[in-house]
Amino acid sequence: MAKVVSIDEAINHIEDGMTIMVGGFLSCGTPHKLVDKLVEKGVKDLTLISNDSGFVDSGVGKLVVNKQIKKLIASHVGTNRETGNQMNSGEMEVNLVPQGTLAEQIRAGGSGLGGILTPTGLGTVIEEGKRKIEVDGKEYLLELPLRADVALILGHKVDKAGNIVYRGATRNFNTVMAAAADIVIVEAENLVEVGEIDQNDVVTPGLFVDYIVVGGDQ
C-alpha cells in the first residue's frame, strides 16, 4: 500500500469525537499544514493530547480558537489566551499534566505498558483521584498510559516507506506520539526515495507510519 497520500485523504481519517495527538512544542515541530487542513474541515468534539495549546494564530491553537476541541490534555496553556477563556467558561475541559509525566504516559501507551510510577505531583492537586503505590518504602502516583485514534506528527526528512529523520528540537513529542496512535500521519518537510536516508539516522521506523503527506515546497 502506498503511504504517500493527499492531505485531504489523510485528514479524512479524523472524525468528530476522536482523540488525536499532535506533535510540537509551542508550534516548533508541529505539522502546520495538517493542522490547517483539520481547521478547514471543521471536525469537532475532539480530545487533543499535545504538549501545549500553541498560540492563538499558530499550531494547535487554531483548533482551540475554532472551538473544535472538547477536551485538552497538555502540560501548559499559558501561550493561548483562548484556551483559558474556554476553560474558565466551561466550554472546554482542560487536564493539565506535568510535562515529563505527559511524555511518559504517551511512551507507555506506545509501549503497551499498564502505566508509569512517578513521585511528581504527590502532595498537590495532581494526586487527586489517583492510585498511590509504594515501592521499597517510597510512594508513587500511578499514571495511566495515553493513546489516540490518530497522531499528527512532523518529520524533517521522510522516505516513501515512512522512515523519519527529525531536525533538532522538532523531534520533541513527535517521537513518542508516533508509537501511541492507531493511525499515524506524518507531514514530511522533505520527501525522499527509500534508500536516501542512512539507516543509522532513522529515529522513527516506517512501520509506525500509516500515511505521509508532503508538507514542504515540493
C-alpha positions as CSV (number, residue, x, y, z in Angstrom):
1,M,0.0,0.0,0.0
2,A,1.3,3.4,-1.0
3,K,1.8,5.6,2.1
4,V,2.1,8.9,0.3
5,V,-1.4,10.4,0.1
6,S,-3.1,13.8,-0.4
7,I,-3.6,15.9,2.6
8,D,-7.4,15.7,2.1
9,E,-7.2,11.9,2.1
10,A,-5.1,11.9,5.3
11,I,-7.3,14.3,7.2
12,N,-10.4,12.3,6.2
13,H,-9.3,9.7,8.8
14,I,-10.2,12.1,11.6
15,E,-13.9,12.2,12.6
16,D,-15.9,14.0,15.2
17,G,-15.3,12.9,18.8
18,M,-11.9,11.3,18.1
19,T,-8.8,11.5,20.3
20,I,-5.9,13.0,18.5
21,M,-2.2,13.6,19.4
22,V,-0.4,16.5,17.7
23,G,3.4,16.8,18.0
24,G,5.2,20.0,18.7
25,F,6.4,22.4,21.4
26,L,5.0,25.8,21.2
27,S,4.4,25.2,17.5
28,C,8.0,24.0,16.9
29,G,7.8,20.6,15.4
30,T,4.0,20.9,14.7
31,P,2.7,19.7,11.4
32,H,1.2,23.0,10.4
33,K,-0.3,22.0,7.1
34,L,-2.2,19.1,8.6
35,V,-3.5,21.3,11.5
36,D,-4.6,24.0,9.0
37,K,-6.5,21.3,6.9
38,L,-8.1,20.0,10.1
39,V,-9.3,23.5,10.9
40,E,-10.6,23.8,7.4
41,K,-12.5,20.5,7.7
42,G,-14.1,21.6,10.9
43,V,-14.1,18.3,12.7
44,K,-15.4,18.9,16.2
45,D,-15.7,17.5,19.8
46,L,-12.0,16.3,19.6
47,T,-9.9,15.3,22.6
48,L,-6.5,16.8,21.9
49,I,-3.3,15.5,23.5
50,S,-0.4,17.8,23.0
51,N,2.4,19.5,25.0
52,D,0.6,22.8,24.9
53,S,-2.2,24.6,23.1
54,G,0.1,26.6,20.8
55,F,-0.8,30.2,20.1
56,V,-4.0,31.9,19.0
57,D,-2.7,32.1,15.4
58,S,-0.3,29.2,15.2
59,G,-0.2,25.4,15.7
60,V,-2.9,23.6,17.6
61,G,-4.1,26.9,19.0
62,K,-6.1,27.4,15.8
63,L,-8.2,24.3,16.7
64,V,-8.9,25.8,20.1
65,V,-9.9,29.2,18.6
66,N,-12.2,27.4,16.1
67,K,-13.8,25.6,19.1
68,Q,-13.1,22.1,17.7
69,I,-11.6,20.8,21.0
70,K,-13.8,19.3,23.7
71,K,-11.0,18.2,26.0
72,L,-7.4,19.2,26.1
73,I,-4.6,17.1,27.8
74,A,-1.5,19.2,27.9
75,S,1.4,20.4,30.1
76,H,0.6,24.1,29.9
77,V,-1.7,26.5,28.1
78,G,-0.4,30.0,29.0
79,T,0.6,31.0,25.5
80,N,-3.0,30.8,24.2
81,R,-5.5,33.1,26.0
82,E,-8.4,31.5,24.2
83,T,-7.7,28.2,25.9
84,G,-8.0,29.9,29.3
85,N,-11.2,31.6,28.2
86,Q,-12.8,28.4,27.1
87,M,-11.6,26.6,30.2
88,N,-13.0,29.2,32.6
89,S,-16.3,29.3,30.7
90,G,-16.7,25.6,30.8
91,E,-16.7,25.2,27.0
92,M,-13.6,23.0,27.1
93,E,-12.3,20.6,29.7
94,V,-8.6,21.0,30.4
95,N,-6.4,18.4,32.1
96,L,-3.0,19.8,33.0
97,V,-0.3,17.2,33.3
98,P,3.4,17.7,34.4
99,Q,5.4,17.7,31.2
100,G,7.6,14.8,32.0
101,T,4.6,12.8,33.1
102,L,2.8,13.5,29.9
103,A,5.7,12.3,27.8
104,E,6.0,9.1,29.8
105,Q,2.2,8.5,29.7
106,I,2.4,8.7,25.9
107,R,5.5,6.5,25.8
108,A,3.7,3.9,28.0
109,G,0.8,4.0,25.6
110,G,3.0,3.3,22.7
111,S,5.0,0.5,24.5
112,G,1.9,-1.4,25.7
113,L,2.7,-0.7,29.4
114,G,0.0,-0.5,32.1
115,G,1.2,2.9,33.3
116,I,4.1,4.6,35.0
117,L,5.0,5.3,38.6
118,T,6.2,8.8,39.4
119,P,6.6,10.9,42.5
120,T,5.8,14.1,40.6
121,G,2.6,15.6,41.9
122,L,2.5,14.0,45.3
123,G,1.0,16.3,47.9
124,T,-0.5,18.5,45.2
125,V,-3.9,18.7,43.3
126,I,-2.2,16.4,40.7
127,E,-2.7,13.4,43.0
128,E,-6.5,13.8,43.4
129,G,-8.3,10.7,42.4
130,K,-5.2,8.7,41.5
131,R,-3.9,5.5,42.9
132,K,-0.8,5.5,45.0
133,I,1.7,2.7,45.0
134,E,4.5,2.1,47.5
135,V,7.8,0.7,46.2
136,D,10.7,0.0,48.6
137,G,9.2,2.3,51.1
138,K,8.7,5.2,48.7
139,E,5.3,6.4,47.4
140,Y,4.5,7.0,43.8
141,L,1.5,8.0,41.8
142,L,0.2,5.6,39.1
143,E,-0.3,7.5,35.9
144,L,-2.2,5.6,33.2
145,P,-1.0,5.3,29.6
146,L,-2.3,7.6,26.9
147,R,-3.2,6.6,23.3
148,A,-5.0,8.3,20.5
149,D,-7.1,7.3,17.4
150,V,-4.8,9.5,15.2
151,A,-1.4,11.1,15.7
152,L,-0.3,14.0,13.5
153,I,3.5,14.4,13.5
154,L,6.2,16.3,11.6
155,G,9.3,14.8,10.0
156,H,12.2,16.8,8.6
157,K,13.2,14.1,6.1
158,V,10.8,11.2,5.4
159,D,11.3,8.4,2.8
160,K,8.4,6.8,1.0
161,A,8.4,3.9,3.4
162,G,7.7,6.3,6.3
163,N,11.2,6.2,7.9
164,I,11.7,9.6,9.7
165,V,14.6,11.9,10.5
166,Y,13.8,14.8,12.7
167,R,15.6,18.1,12.8
168,G,17.0,19.3,16.2
169,A,14.4,20.1,18.8
170,T,11.5,19.4,16.4
171,R,11.6,15.7,17.4
172,N,10.1,16.7,20.9
173,F,6.8,14.8,21.3
174,N,6.7,13.6,17.7
175,T,8.8,10.5,18.5
176,V,6.7,9.1,21.3
177,M,3.4,10.0,19.6
178,A,4.4,8.1,16.5
179,A,4.0,4.8,18.6
180,A,0.9,5.7,20.5
181,A,-1.9,6.0,18.0
182,D,-3.9,3.7,15.9
183,I,-3.3,5.8,12.8
184,V,-0.1,7.9,12.4
185,I,0.1,10.6,9.7
186,V,3.4,12.4,9.2
187,E,3.9,15.7,7.4
188,A,7.2,15.4,5.5
189,E,9.1,18.7,5.1
190,N,11.3,16.7,2.7
191,L,10.1,13.6,1.0
192,V,12.8,11.3,-0.4
193,E,13.1,7.9,-2.0
194,V,13.7,4.7,0.0
195,G,17.4,4.3,0.5
196,E,18.2,8.0,0.6
197,I,18.2,8.0,4.4
198,D,21.1,6.4,6.2
199,Q,19.6,3.6,8.3
200,N,21.6,4.9,11.3
201,D,19.9,8.3,11.1
202,V,16.3,6.9,11.3
203,V,14.6,7.9,14.5
204,T,11.1,6.6,13.8
205,P,10.9,3.5,11.7
206,G,8.4,3.4,8.9
207,L,6.5,0.6,10.5
208,F,4.9,3.1,12.8
209,V,3.7,5.4,10.0
210,D,0.5,4.8,8.1
211,Y,0.3,7.9,5.8
212,I,2.7,10.5,4.5
213,V,1.7,14.0,3.4
214,V,4.1,16.3,1.6
215,G,4.5,19.4,3.7
216,G,7.4,21.2,2.1
217,D,7.5,23.2,-1.2
218,Q,7.8,20.0,-3.3
